[in-house]
């Protein structure tokens, strides 16, 4: 009976989180509008079409990989679901749209799942996904251009961290953890076959956590064995994917966006194109931390390990994103604004784990028996009050932020690209290929001009204007540069 009740409550929670996700998608406008937004989404759609049309022989055509090696820059796990949808009859745009809406819901469910695994209450776990969806940094990584790849990998990374936490609890309790170990290996493998940059950020947290999960001190040897037990087979199985990408990233570090972030981005929501947090994160962390200290709620061994690992990585992202004097010493493979996105994930987990140590009983009244009468007096339960305030702040924040998040109109780009190509190259032909000098144009050509073939790479010219086209006509006997 208890198990059945628990299953019913979990099912209800899943339905509530899913409906919340659909509501968020509708408010933002992406539920009812299938058009891809941002240069990355346009590239994603084009790549879906290329891979689906080339299956099972996808490796022969360098055009499908934008001039890179097939193992570099292509997240196979992320592309596989929409490619399958195309193969069964969807068009690439519809396949991408459906996949993205599903992933948006899965992101909320993964936040809920991790929060419950960490011991947070049902209410906090249900509202945390709303906070995640109401964060500018999430939409900066999607409909504002960012990196759709990372959004598709986020749910897997959170599930992998949750499974690692569960595995650690089983190991510390001395119980059999064979099933948990296999699931842990599977989730980490899938994560690393997705977006490698999100994977690296998650693996750093997971490995630090496992190192400290046995209790620290003399148990670091045990923790080291756990790290090897989990990540050695995973990194070996996925080495063909992540090694070339890391090599490429290390070679291009000097070209990464390195402008220090504004400190206000940690607390104040920004406008379009700004990757920011909001007013809920830091005050919530401070409130739950202070209350936990006041009630002297102790951390379990696994909780201590996770808090320390999250704190270490949060310090790293702060240095990498906000302290330019450390840029020459702190290794960095992501742009500075990506620190905001990684901190958003860390802060979500911190809120879940801090709130998990509080006894959230909502009985705010206490009966006192006097000599002739029983008086009911208010008994403040600060944990319940703080939780209620947190839920209210999340809803108010969502009500303010979500209506302001709107997709960017990329229609002018389509018109300019089509007009310029038609004017300079004429109709499409197999006698030449088009090479473009601009990242936006390189990514958008397969979507807006599916009948034209490009060279599979970027032609670097002296043209720097955002919408300037540098085309290179490649014929059998000569190369003609057309500006």
N, C-alpha and C positions, 0 to 999 in steps of 0.2 A: 504494500500500500504506500509506504514511504517513497519507494523507488518510483512508483507510478506518479505520485504527486510531484516529485522532483522533475520527472520527465515532462509532465504537463507544464510546469512553470518554466522550464528551459524552452519548450516549444513556444510558449506565449512570449517569452523574451525575444526569441528569434524573430517572431512575427512583428513585434513592436519595433525592433531595430530595423528590420527590412522596410516596414512602412515608413519609418522616419527617413530612411535613405531615399526612398522614392519621393517623399515629400520635399526633401532637400533638392533632389534633381529637378523636380518640377518648379520650385521657386527660382532656382538658378536659370532654368530654361533649357537644360540639356536633355530632359526626359522627352519633351515633345519636339525637339529640333535635332534631327540626325546629322546635321552638317558638322564636319570636323572643324575644330577651332585650334589655332596655333600651328606653327610650322612643324612641330613634332608630330602632331596628329595627322597632318596632311601626308607627311612622310610615312607614318604608320599605315595609313590606308593604302598608299602606293605600294608599300612593301608587302602588305597582305595580298594584293592582287598579283604581284610578281611571284611570290612563293606559291600561291595557289595554282597559278597557270603553269609553273615550272615543275610541280611535283610529278613524279618522284625525283626528277633530275634538276635539282635547284642549284647545284654547285657550278654548273658549267658557265653560267651567265654572270659576269662581273657587274653588269648593270643592276642586278638585284641587290647588290651589297654596297652600292655607292662607292665602288672603287676599293673597298677594304677586303681583307681576307674574310671568308664566310664565318670564321670563328671570332672575328673582332667586331664588336658593336652590334651584334644581332642576338637578342635575348630569345632563345628558342621557345622557352616555356611561355613567354608572353605572347608570341605570335601564333603558337599552335592552335589555341581555341578559335580565334577568328578565321584562320586558314581553313580549319575543318568546317566552319559554318559556310564559307564560300564554296567549298567542295560539295556541300549538300544542297546548294541552291541560293544562298544569300549573295547579294552584291557586296563588294568590299566595304562600302560606306555603311550599309546596314549591319554588316558583321562587326565592324568596329564599334558602331554606336551601341549595339546590344551588349557587346563584350564590356565596354566601358561602364555602362549602367550597372551591369552585374558586378563588376569589380568594385565600383563605388559602394554597393551594398555589402560585398564581402569585406571591404575595408572596415566598415562599421561593425560587422560581425566578428572580425578578428580582434578589434579593440575590445569588444564585449567579452570574447573568449579569454583573452589574456588577463583582463581585469578580474574575471571570475576565478581564474586559476591562481591569481595572486591573493585572493581572499576578499576582494571588495564586495560590498553589498550589491544586491540586485539593482537598486535604484541608481547607485553611482555607476554601475557597469552599463546600464541602459542609457544614461545621460552622457557618458564619456564619448561615445561615437558622435553625438550631436556636437559636442565641443570640437572634436576632430574635423568634422565637416564644416564647422563655422570658422575655420582658421585660414587666413589668406594664403599661407605658405602651401596649403594643399592645392588650392586652385591656381596658384602660380606655377605649380608643376603639372597643370592639366590644360584648362581652356585658355590660359593666358600665354601659352607658348612653351614654357618649361621643358619637361621631359616626361612624356607619357609612360615611357618604359619603367620609370621609378614607381609610378602610381600602380602599375600592374604588379609590381613585386612586393609592395608594402604589405598586403595581407599575408603573403607567405612568410615574410620575415617576422611578423608579429606572432604568427602561429608557431614558427620555429622557436622563438624565444619562450613561448608558453610551454611548449613540449620539453624544452631544455630545463625549465624550472621544475616541471613535474618529474622529470627523470632524476634530478638532483634530490628531490624530496624522497623518492623511492630508495635511492642509493643510501641516503643518510639514515633512513629508517631500517635499512638492512633487509628489505623485502625484494622479491624478484622483480626485475625491471626489464625483462627481455622485450616485451611488447612496446614499452615506452622507448626503449633504445632504438628499435627498428623504426618507429614512427619519427623519432628525433632525426635519425639519419636521412630518412625520406624527405622530411620537410626542409632540412638544410640543403640537401642536394637540389631540390626544386628551386629553392631560393637562389642558390648560386648559378643556376642555369637561367635565371631571370636577369634583372638589371644588376650588374656586378657592383656598381657604386653603392646601392642600397644594401647589397649583400655584405660588402666590406664593413659598412657601418654596423650592421647587425652582428656579424661574426666577431667584431671587436668587443661588443657588449657580451655576447655569449661566451667567448673564450675567457674574458676576465671573470665573468660570473662563475664558470666552472672551476677556474683556478682557485677561487675563494670559497667555493660552495661547501667544501669539507670542513670549514671552520677557520681557515687561515693558520698562521703560526707554523707549527710543525706539520700541519696537515696540508701544506702547500704541495708536498710531494704527491699526495693523493689527488689533489686538485689538478696537478700537472698531468697525471695519468688520465684523468677524466677528459681533459682537453684533447689529449692524444687519441683517446678512445672514440671521441665524437668527431673531431674535425680532421684527423688524418685520413680516414677513408673518404670523407666528403670532399676534401680538397683534392685528393688524388683522382677521384672519379670525375671531377669537374675541371681539372687542370687545363684541359684543352680549350676551355671556355674563358677562364678568368686570367690565365697567364698572359696571353696576347693583349687582352684589354688593359691589364695593369701596366704592361710594357708601353703600350701606346699612350696611356695616361701619364706615365712618368716622363715620356719624351715631350709631351705637350704642356707640362706644368708651367713653364714660363709664359705660355699664352693664355692661361686661365684667367678669368675675371678675378682681379685681386684688389678691388676697391674695398676698404674696410666698411663694414655694416654700420648703420646708425644704431646707437644703443636703444633709442626709442622703439625700434622694431621688436624688441623683446616684450613690450607691454602694450604698445599702441597699434591698432590695426591700420594698415596703409591702404593705398588706392591700387588700381589696376597696375600690374607689373611689379608690385612690391611684395616680396616674400616676408611676411610679418606674422607675429603672434597676436595676442589680444589681451584684454584686461582681466581675463579669467585665470590664466595659467599661474603666473607668479604669486598673486594673492591667495589662490587656492592652495598652492604648495606651502606657502608660509603659514596659512591658517591651520591646515591639517598637521604640519610639523610641530607648531607651537602647542596645539591641543594634545598631540601625542606625547610631547614632553611633559605637559602638565599632569596628564593622567598616568604617566610612567608606563605606557604600553611598550613592552619590550619587543625587539625584533627577533624573529627566529633566525637560525643560522643561514638559511637560504635567503631570507629577506635582507639580512646584513650584507651578504655577498652581492645581491642585486643592487642595493642602494649604493654600495661602494663602486661597483662597475659602472653604474649609470652616472654617478658623480664624476668619475674619472673621465668618461667620454664627454660629459657636458663641459668639463673644464677644457678638454681638447678642442671642441667645436667653438667655444668662446674665444680661445686663443687664435684658432684658424680663421675666424670670421670677424673679430673685432680688434685684435691687437696686432697692428702691422709690424711692430718691432720684432715679433717672433716669426715672421714669415720666412726668414732666412734659415731658421733652425727647426721649425715644426714642419714635418712632411705633410704635403697637401696635394690631393688628387682631385679636389672638387672646387668649384667657385666659392667665393666667400659667402654669397647669399644662400648657398646650399646648407651652410651651418644653421640657418634659421629652420629649415625643413627638418634637419636631424634633431635639433633641440626640441621641436614640437613633438616628435615621437617620444623622445626621452622624458619630457615633462608629463605627457599623458601617462606613461608607465609609473612615474614617480607619484602622481596624484592617486593612482589606483593602489599602489603599495602603502602609501601613508594612510589612506583612509581605511585600509583593511585592518589596521590594528586598533580601531576604535569600536567600542560596543555601542551600536546604534539602536538603542531602545527608545521608542518614541512615546513612552509613558511619561508625560511631563507633570503628572500630578501625584501627590503623596497624601495618604490619609493619616491624620494624627488623632489618636484617641485621648481626649481629656477626661476629666472625672465624670461629667454628666453628658458630654456630647463628643461626636466625632467630626473633626474639621478637615476639609480637603484643601490643602495648600499647594501652590505651584512648586514643583521641584525642577529646577533648570537642568536639562540634559544637554550639555554644551555640544556633545558629539552630534546629537540629532539636530540641534539648531544650526550648527555649522554645515551639516549635510543639506539641510533644507535651503540654506542660503546659497550653497554651491549649485543646487539644482535650479534655483531662481536665476542666478547669475548666468548660468549656461543658456537658459531659455531666452533671457533678455538679450544676451550677446548674439545668439542666433537670430533673433528677431531684427537686430540692427544690421548685422554683417551680411546675412544671406541675401536679402533683397538688393544689396549693393553689388553683388558679384554677378557680373554679366559677361557673356562671351564677347570676344573682340571680333569686329567685323573685318574679315579678310577679303571682302569682295573687291575693293580697289586693286589689290594685288593681282587678282585673277584677270581683271580687265587690262591692267598695264602689261602683264606678262603675255597675254594672248595677242594684244596689239603689237607689241615689240617683236615677238617671234614671227608673226605673220608678215610684218613689214620688212624684216631683215633676212628671213630665211625662206619665205614662201611656204608652200604646202609641205607637209611631212613627206619624207622620202627615205628609202633604205640606203641611198648613196652617201649619206653623211650622218654624223651624230652631233648633237649639240652639247657643248661644254659650257658650264656657267661658273661665274666667278664669285657668286654670293651664296652664303649658307641658306638663306631663305629661298632663293630661286632654285638652288640645287635640290632642296627638299620638296619644293612644290611642283616642279616640272612633271614628275610621274603622275601626279594627281590631276593637274589642270591640262596637261598635254599627254594623255596616255598613248597617243599614236606616234609620238616622236621618241626617238631613242637618244639618250645622252651617253657621254663617254664613260659614265660610271665613276666619275671623280669630280674634283673642283679645279677649274682653271684659274690660277692666281694671276690677276692683272693689276694694273695700277688704279683700276676703278674702285672707288670706295663708297660711292653713294648707295644707300640702302636698296633702292629699286633699279640701280643701273645694271644693265645686262652686258656681259662680255661673252659673246658666243664664238665658238670655234668650229668651223665647218671642216670635218675630216673626210677627205676624199681619198680615192685609191692612189693618186699620184702626188698630191700636195695637201698642205694645210693652209686654209685661208682664215685669217683672223678678222672677225667682223665685230666692231664696237657699236 
